[in-house]
Amino acid sequence: MEQKIIAAFDFDGTLTTKDTFVEFMKFTHSPVTFYLKAFLCIPFILAYKWKMVPNYVAKQKIFSFFYKGMKYDDFLSYGKQFAKEIDKFVRQDTLQLLQDHKNRKHKIYVISAGGIEWIEYWCKLNGVDKVIATTVETDEKGRLTGRFSSKNCYGEEKVRRFLKEEPSRSSYILYAYGDSEGDKYLLAFADYGELV
């Protein structure tokens, strides 16, 4: 049986020129509120930079600081609105790679530590077949708890989550594209991994 071909792309820094989590926080808050909250998050950022806490701990602390208590419906609405802004900082060279794979009828994945609430809408508009990303937790009243309902989709978690979707490794050839430390496991796992 002929192997199918899958192309897996990281999102932030690979398909975009900016970290969309930061841009999303700016989009959902006034400049004054954003910079005030960002200043108060400096301890979490420094703890991560100094390797005192892992990536997912720092990210969840920051996420909680910005969004805990927000109605999920409002968060989702922000995500839909923000998805339209992403084109302003898309990397055209990597987007062309994605389109080249799509034109050859390859299956396209985006695997990101970013939030599915804004990434998925952009991906649907650009022919991506499947998005694997970090998801958020809500309480019984439909408000954000400030925690993630999935592990942060970063590092080894990217490979683990991808294999849940595509467990039969011998049935496909995998191309993977990433730009950072968080992508190294996925790039190593691929038949053809490219640091962009």
N, C-alpha and C positions, 0 to 999 in steps of 0.2 A: 504494500500500500504506500502511495506517495505521501511523504511528510508534508503537512501544512506549514505555512510560514507565519510566524507571529512577530510583530514589532512592538516592543514595550518602551514607552517613554516616561522618564521622570517629567515633572511639570515645572516646578519653580527652578529657574536658572537654566533649564534645558529647553523648554518651550517658551519660557518668558525670560525677560532680562531682569526681573525683580522678584523678590519674595512676595507672593500674593497674600500670604497671611498678614504681613505688615501692611500691605496696601489695602487689604480688606479692613483692617482695624482703623486705618485712616479714613476709609470710605464711610464707616459706620459711626464715626465720632467726629465732633467738631475739632478743629485744630487745637484749641486750648485743652479740651478734654483728653485728646489723644496724647499730647506731649506731657500733660500732667501725669496721666496713668503710665506712660512709657517711662517717665522719670522714676516713678514709684516701683517699677518693675526691674530697675537696674540690679538690685541684689540677686534676682533670679538669673538674669543674663550673665552676670559675673560668675555666679556659682557654676553655670554651665561652661563658660569660657575657661574657667580654672579647673574644670573636670571634677568639681565637687559633687555634681549631680548629673545624671544622664540627660540627653536631649529631651526625652518625653516628659520628664519631671518638670524641667524649666518651661517647656512649651505649655503644659497643662496649667501650671501656676499662672502664666501670663494670660492664657485663654480664660481662666476662671476670673481673673482680675477684671478683664474687659467685658465678659459676657454672662457671668453667673446671674441668674434671675430673669434674663431676657426671655420673652415668649418665643418658643421655637418657630411659630408661624412668622413672627417678625424677622427672626434670624434667616429663615428660608427666603423670605421676600428680599432681604438685603442681598442674599447670595445671588438671586436671579438678576437683580439690578446690577450688581457688581460684575457679573459675568460679561456684561456688555462693555465694561471698561477694560477688560483684559487685552483686547486687541491693541490697545495703546502701547503695550509693552511686550508684545509677542516677538520672539526671535524668528525672523522670516526664513533664515537658513534652515533651522530645525523644523519649522512648519512645512517647508518644502520637502524635507525628508519624510515627514509624516504623510504628506500628500502623495509622494512617490510610492510609498508602500501601499497606500490605499488604492492607487491607480493599478497596482499589480495584484489587487484582490487579496492582499495579506490582511490578517486579523490584527487590529490595532488596540493596544491597551495603553492607558495612562495610569501609572502607579505613583502615588504621591503622598507625602506626609501632610499635605494641605487638606483643607476641608472639602468634603464632597459637595457641600451645599453650594459652593460657587464654581468649583472645577467642572462638575458634571454638566452644567448648562453650556459652558463654553465648548466642552468636548462634543456634545451632541451636535452643535452647529458646525463642527469641523470633522465630522465623519469618524469619530472614535467609537469603537465597538463596545468597549467596557472600561469603566473607571474603578480603580481600587484606591481608596483614600481613607483618611482618618474620619471617623464618625463621632458625633457628639451624643451625650446622654441627656435625657429629659426626665423630669419628675412626673408624678401623677397629674399635675396641673398643666403639663405641657410647657414647662419652663426649663431652661438650661440649668443643669446642676453645676456647671463649671468643670465637669469631668468628661473624658472621652469614653464612648461606649465600646470602642475598639482600641487595640494597642496603636500607638502612634506609628503610622506606616513609614518606617524609616529603617535603614540598614537591613539586617537579616529578616525583619518583619516583611519587607517588600517581597522577598523570595517566598516566604512562608505563605503569604496571602495569595501570591500568584499561583503557587502550586495547588492551592485549594480550588482554584478555577481551572487549572490545566494540569492535572496530576499525572497524565500519561506522557512522561518526558520524552520517550523515544518516538512519539507520534508527530513531533513538530521541530522545526528549526527556529531558534529564538535569536532575534536581533534586539539589542537593548541599548538605550541611549541615556546618559546621565551626566551630571556635572560636578558631583561633590562626593564627600566621604559617605554620605547616606546612601549612595548608589553603588558603592563598590561591590557589595555582595551580589546584587542583581547583574552587574556587568560581568563579574566572574562566572556567574551561573549560565550566562547566555553563550550561545555558539559564537556570536559576534557581538562583542560589547565595545561600545565607543564612548569615550569621554569627550563631550562636546564643549 
